[in-house]
Amino acid sequence: MDLITPSTKEIMQISQSKYAVVVAVAKQARVLSENRRNDENYRLSSMVTEALEDILSSRILIVNK
């Protein structure tokens, strides 16, 4: 999976808070890693990359409370 690092401008279109994006990526990466812990190709960095891609592509939405 090749991911081009998003710019701050792109991140701010997702949420008004960069912190919210970081927390959302961390939470999604944890979910992905828990689901794939037994996978022989498991790498935490790939889970973070996939989580960021999920959020950038709107598969995961950030809800501000």
C-alpha positions as a printed Julia matrix, in Angstrom:
65×3 Matrix{Float64}:
   0.0     0.0    0.0
   1.62    3.26  -1.09
   0.49    6.34   0.73
   1.53    9.85  -0.12
   1.89   11.88   3.05
  -1.1    14.2    3.28
  -0.53   17.9    3.67
  -1.73   19.83   6.69
  -4.32   21.45   4.42
  -5.75   18.02   3.51
  -5.83   16.97   7.16
  -7.62   20.14   8.19
 -10.36   19.38   5.64
 -11.06   16.17   7.58
 -11.29   17.83  10.99
 -10.65   21.22  12.51
  -8.32   19.59  15.0
  -5.05   17.88  14.03
  -5.18   16.24  17.46
  -8.55   14.64  16.61
  -7.03   13.19  13.43
  -4.06   11.74  15.34
  -6.35   10.19  17.96
  -8.66    8.76  15.28
  -5.72    7.24  13.37
  -4.34    5.72  16.59
  -7.72    4.23  17.53
  -8.27    2.78  14.05
  -4.72    1.38  13.93
  -5.36   -0.34  17.26
  -8.57   -1.92  15.94
  -6.78   -3.1   12.81
  -3.83   -4.49  14.77
  -6.11   -6.37  17.19
  -7.89   -7.95  14.22
  -4.63   -8.99  12.52
  -2.37   -9.88  15.44
  -2.12  -13.52  14.24
  -1.3   -12.56  10.65
   2.27  -13.54   9.72
   2.66  -10.32   7.71
   1.58   -8.14  10.66
   3.43   -4.84  11.03
   2.19   -2.02  13.22
   3.48    0.63  10.79
   1.29   -0.84   8.05
  -1.71   -0.65  10.4
  -1.06    3.07  11.0
  -0.74    3.64   7.25
  -3.97    1.76   6.59
  -5.76    3.66   9.37
  -4.67    6.99   7.91
  -5.86    5.88   4.49
  -9.24    4.84   5.98
  -9.69    8.32   7.43
  -8.49   10.17   4.32
 -10.86    8.16   2.12
 -13.78    8.76   4.54
 -14.24    5.06   5.38
 -13.78    6.21   8.98
 -15.35    9.5   10.03
 -14.26   11.79  12.85
 -17.16   13.0   14.97
 -16.48   16.06  17.1
 -18.35   16.0   20.39
